[in-house]
């Protein structure tokens, strides 16, 4: 079952470090889910309140699933948003199978790594037809913290781009829920958004992912609907497992961001200066 996280969806010049904050370009009426014909869980992270009463600026930070199905009208919409940088967390096979076809001359800077996604740790013993929802949830919960190590370099690179002011920025994987969900949790934590809000944003993926196929094939056809839901959806226990690992790090979240993402007090202050507002 190679790449369960990958297939679970079945479902402007850069601003220099010394420059002022990038000007946000908000989607109409500040929509949380972008009105894209071929969008997959493409969401805006603006508008969330921080613990100190500030707010994440609209029009600068986006999370998404794969962008292979975007239409020409969708790309035109994204161009109007001014997206400059895209962090694509998908592996080599995913990007080759479902390439993002940005229009010539209008492609943002796309950052990705060549690697093979290994989700063998999520394989359960026995016939997949016998797997229960709770077994799948347990496997996913055990696997999630491993994303912190597997994608440490890509997450750190995303933060480097944000510190450099290379926004508006979008980050995504295939379903836009697992690799992307952990990235969003780290980013919103760095900006000072309360954990309850971060978890609520994470759980929104259950509402906005592509629906499962009416007639599943291959591995998915072997699973009960309940077990498939455990793989294809999100559960609070998954992201809680990530937070539990981070909370055990010396210094908790602040220590983790400093030691693993290179975000000390100076960098955190810069991030918040760039991407938060008092409005």
C-alpha positions as CSV (number, residue, x, y, z in Angstrom):
1,X,0.0,0.0,0.0
2,X,2.7,2.4,-1.1
3,X,1.8,6.0,-0.5
4,X,-1.6,5.8,1.3
5,X,-1.2,9.4,2.3
6,X,-0.5,10.3,-1.3
7,X,-3.6,8.6,-2.7
8,X,-5.9,9.2,0.1
9,X,-7.5,12.1,-1.7
10,X,-9.1,9.8,-4.3
11,X,-10.7,11.9,-3.2
12,X,6.2,38.5,-9.2
13,X,9.6,39.1,-8.0
14,X,10.4,37.9,-4.5
15,X,10.4,40.4,-1.6
16,X,13.9,40.5,0.0
17,X,14.6,39.8,3.6
18,X,15.1,43.5,4.3
19,X,11.9,44.5,2.5
20,X,8.5,45.4,4.0
21,X,5.8,42.8,4.4
22,X,4.3,41.5,1.1
23,X,0.9,43.1,0.3
24,X,-1.9,40.6,0.8
25,X,-4.3,39.9,-2.0
26,X,-7.5,38.5,-0.5
27,X,-9.9,36.2,-2.2
28,X,-13.4,37.6,-2.7
29,X,-15.2,38.0,0.6
30,X,-12.3,36.3,2.4
31,X,-13.4,32.8,1.6
32,X,-11.9,30.0,3.5
33,X,-12.1,27.5,0.6
34,X,-11.1,28.9,-2.7
35,X,-13.8,28.8,-5.4
36,X,-11.8,26.6,-7.8
37,X,-13.4,24.3,-10.4
38,X,-10.6,21.7,-10.0
39,X,-9.4,22.6,-6.6
40,X,-8.7,19.9,-4.0
41,X,-9.0,21.1,-0.5
42,X,-7.4,24.4,-1.5
43,X,-7.8,26.7,1.5
44,X,-6.9,30.1,2.8
45,X,-5.2,30.4,6.2
46,X,-6.0,34.1,6.7
47,X,-8.4,35.4,9.3
48,X,-7.4,33.2,12.2
49,X,-6.9,35.0,15.5
50,X,-3.8,34.7,17.5
51,X,-3.5,34.4,21.3
52,X,-2.4,38.0,21.5
53,X,-5.4,39.3,19.6
54,X,-3.7,39.8,16.2
55,X,-5.0,38.0,13.0
56,X,-3.3,36.1,10.2
57,X,-3.4,38.3,7.1
58,X,-5.7,37.3,4.3
59,X,-4.2,36.6,0.9
60,X,-0.8,35.4,1.8
61,X,-0.9,31.8,3.1
62,X,-2.6,28.8,1.4
63,X,-2.8,25.1,1.9
64,X,-4.0,22.6,-0.7
65,X,-4.2,19.1,-2.1
66,X,-2.8,18.3,-5.6
67,X,-3.3,20.9,-8.3
68,X,-3.3,18.6,-11.3
69,X,-7.0,19.1,-11.9
70,X,-7.0,22.9,-11.9
71,X,-8.6,24.5,-15.0
72,X,-7.4,27.4,-17.0
73,X,-9.9,29.6,-15.2
74,X,-8.5,28.3,-11.9
75,X,-5.0,29.2,-12.8
76,X,-6.2,32.6,-13.9
77,X,-7.8,33.0,-10.5
78,X,-4.6,32.0,-8.7
79,X,-2.6,34.4,-10.8
80,X,-4.8,37.2,-9.6
81,X,-4.0,36.2,-6.0
82,X,-0.4,36.7,-6.9
83,X,0.9,33.4,-5.6
84,X,4.7,33.6,-5.9
85,X,5.9,30.4,-4.2
86,X,4.6,26.8,-4.0
87,X,6.0,24.2,-1.7
88,X,5.1,20.8,-3.2
89,X,5.5,18.1,-0.6
90,X,4.6,15.3,-3.0
91,X,7.2,12.6,-4.0
92,X,8.7,12.0,-7.4
93,X,6.0,9.6,-8.5
94,X,3.1,11.7,-7.4
95,X,4.5,14.8,-9.2
96,X,5.1,12.8,-12.4
97,X,1.7,11.1,-12.4
98,X,-0.3,14.3,-11.6
99,X,1.9,17.2,-12.7
100,X,0.9,20.8,-11.9
101,X,0.5,22.4,-15.3
102,X,1.1,26.1,-14.6
103,X,0.5,28.3,-17.7
104,X,3.7,29.2,-19.5
105,X,5.1,32.4,-18.3
106,X,2.9,32.4,-15.1
107,X,4.4,29.7,-13.0
108,X,5.4,30.6,-9.4
109,X,8.6,29.3,-7.9
110,X,7.9,25.7,-7.2
111,X,10.0,23.9,-4.5
112,X,10.0,20.1,-4.3
113,X,12.3,17.2,-3.5
114,X,12.9,14.0,-5.4
115,X,12.1,11.1,-3.0
116,X,9.9,8.0,-2.7
117,X,7.2,8.2,-0.1
118,X,7.3,5.2,2.2
119,X,4.2,4.6,4.2
120,X,4.8,0.9,4.9
121,X,4.5,1.6,8.6
122,X,0.8,2.0,8.1
123,X,0.4,-1.5,6.9
124,X,-1.6,-3.7,9.2
125,X,-1.3,-7.5,9.5
126,X,-3.8,-9.7,7.8
127,X,-6.2,-9.2,4.9
128,X,-7.2,-5.5,4.4
129,X,-10.8,-6.6,4.2
130,X,-10.6,-7.5,7.9
131,X,-9.2,-4.2,9.0
132,X,-11.4,-2.1,11.3
133,X,-11.8,1.6,11.6
134,X,-10.1,1.7,15.0
135,X,-7.1,-0.4,13.7
136,X,-6.6,2.1,10.9
137,X,-6.9,5.1,13.2
138,X,-4.3,3.5,15.5
139,X,-1.9,3.0,12.5
140,X,-2.4,6.5,11.3
141,X,-1.9,7.9,14.8
142,X,1.4,6.0,15.1
143,X,2.5,7.1,11.7
144,X,1.8,10.9,11.9
145,X,4.7,11.9,14.2
146,X,7.1,10.3,11.7
147,X,6.1,13.1,9.3
148,X,8.0,15.6,11.5
149,X,11.3,13.8,10.7
150,X,10.5,12.8,7.1
151,X,9.6,16.3,6.1
152,X,11.8,18.4,8.5
153,X,13.9,19.7,5.6
154,X,10.9,20.6,3.4
155,X,9.1,22.3,6.3
156,X,12.2,24.3,7.3
157,X,12.6,25.4,3.6
158,X,9.0,26.6,3.7
159,X,9.7,28.7,6.7
160,X,12.8,30.1,5.1
161,X,10.8,31.2,2.1
162,X,8.3,32.9,4.4
163,X,11.0,34.6,6.4
164,X,12.4,36.0,3.1
165,X,9.0,37.4,2.3
166,X,8.4,35.1,-0.7
167,X,4.6,35.3,-0.4
168,X,1.8,34.8,-1.2
169,X,2.8,31.1,-0.7
170,X,0.9,27.9,-1.1
171,X,2.0,24.5,0.2
172,X,0.5,21.2,-0.7
173,X,0.7,17.4,-1.0
174,X,-1.8,15.1,-2.8
175,X,-4.8,15.1,-0.4
176,X,-3.8,18.3,1.4
177,X,-4.4,16.7,4.8
178,X,-1.4,14.8,6.2
179,X,1.9,16.3,5.1
180,X,0.1,19.5,4.5
181,X,-1.8,19.3,7.7
182,X,1.4,19.0,9.8
183,X,2.9,21.9,7.9
184,X,-0.1,24.1,8.6
185,X,0.0,23.1,12.3
186,X,3.6,24.2,12.5
187,X,3.0,27.4,10.6
188,X,-0.1,28.5,12.6
189,X,1.7,27.6,15.8
190,X,4.7,29.7,14.9
191,X,2.3,32.6,14.2
192,X,0.7,32.2,17.7
193,X,-2.7,30.8,16.7
194,X,-4.2,28.8,19.6
195,X,-4.1,25.1,19.3
196,X,-7.9,24.7,19.4
197,X,-8.1,26.8,16.2
198,X,-5.3,24.9,14.6
199,X,-7.0,21.6,15.2
200,X,-10.3,23.0,13.9
201,X,-8.5,24.1,10.7
202,X,-6.9,20.6,10.4
203,X,-10.3,18.9,10.7
204,X,-11.8,21.0,7.9
205,X,-10.2,18.6,5.5
206,X,-13.0,16.1,6.3
207,X,-15.4,18.6,4.7
208,X,-13.4,19.7,1.7
209,X,-11.5,16.7,0.2
210,X,-12.6,15.1,-3.0
211,X,-15.4,12.5,-2.4
212,X,-14.3,8.8,-2.7
213,X,-15.0,7.0,-6.0
214,X,-18.4,5.3,-6.3
215,X,-16.7,2.1,-7.4
216,X,-13.3,1.8,-5.6
217,X,-10.6,-0.4,-7.2
218,X,-7.4,-2.0,-6.1
219,X,-6.4,-1.6,-2.5
220,X,-9.4,0.6,-1.7
221,X,-11.9,-2.0,-2.9
222,X,-10.6,-4.4,-0.2
223,X,-11.4,-2.0,2.6
224,X,-14.7,-1.6,4.5
225,X,-16.1,1.9,4.2
226,X,-15.2,2.5,7.8
227,X,-11.6,1.5,7.4
228,X,-11.3,3.5,4.2
229,X,-12.6,6.5,6.0
230,X,-9.8,6.2,8.5
231,X,-7.2,6.4,5.8
232,X,-8.9,9.0,3.6
233,X,-10.0,11.4,6.3
234,X,-8.5,13.1,9.2
235,X,-9.0,12.5,12.9
236,X,-8.0,14.7,15.8
237,X,-6.0,11.8,17.2
238,X,-3.6,12.1,14.2
239,X,-2.6,15.7,14.8
240,X,-2.7,15.3,18.6
241,X,0.0,12.6,18.2
242,X,2.2,15.2,16.4
243,X,1.6,17.8,19.1
244,X,2.4,15.3,21.8
245,X,5.8,14.7,20.3
246,X,6.5,18.4,20.0
247,X,5.3,19.1,23.5
248,X,7.8,16.6,24.8
249,X,10.6,18.4,23.1
250,X,12.7,20.6,25.4
251,X,11.0,23.9,25.5
252,X,7.8,22.6,23.9
253,X,6.6,24.1,20.7
254,X,8.9,27.1,21.0
255,X,11.9,24.8,21.5
256,X,10.9,22.6,18.7
257,X,10.5,25.5,16.2
258,X,13.9,26.8,17.3
259,X,15.8,23.6,17.2
260,X,14.2,21.9,14.2
261,X,12.9,24.8,12.1
262,X,15.5,27.4,12.8
263,X,12.9,29.8,14.3
264,X,14.3,31.5,17.3
265,X,12.8,34.6,18.9
266,X,14.1,36.9,16.1
267,X,12.7,34.7,13.3
268,X,9.3,34.2,15.1
269,X,9.0,38.0,15.5
270,X,9.8,38.5,11.8
271,X,7.2,35.9,10.8
272,X,4.6,37.5,12.9
273,X,5.5,41.0,11.6
274,X,5.1,39.8,8.0
275,X,2.0,37.7,8.3
276,X,-0.1,39.1,11.2
277,X,-2.1,42.2,11.5
278,X,-3.8,44.1,14.3
279,X,-7.0,44.4,12.2
